[in-house]
């Protein structure tokens, strides 16, 4: 199956919101509320920042929302459609964020996640992300991570 990544346009906002809601739904019982990405204004994010969409054939399987800063790229959201999880698409999108950082001439990728999302924390650690700080946020604890690129 052919894979392709393209930048989202405003016409993709509904699909971005739907994929994000589906991907994060499993965390609602873990934290007792909807994670922030489920409530985000994805149309505004597409307009103001960058959203990349990964397709396998005609299926939207994953997405990456990033904000470029002067010295880093922040991953605001990385999500994989539950029907396509455990196939390496999340890793592929994280690697793509590193490519974007390299192209932008910045040497750091940052992201954050809920402290209760242990599966995500294990993945990020396995990919070389280090904990930068922890912060009380929205009734939980956000773990901020970074990866310095070679």
Secondary structure, 3 states (H helix, E strand, C coil): CCEEEEECCHHHHHHHHHHHHHHHHHHHHHHCCCCHHHHCCHHHHHHHCEEEEEEECCEEEEEEEEEECCCCEEEEEEEECHHHCCCCHHHHHHHHHHHHHHHHCCCEEEEEEECCCHHHHHHHHHCCCEEEEEEEECCEEEEEEEEECC
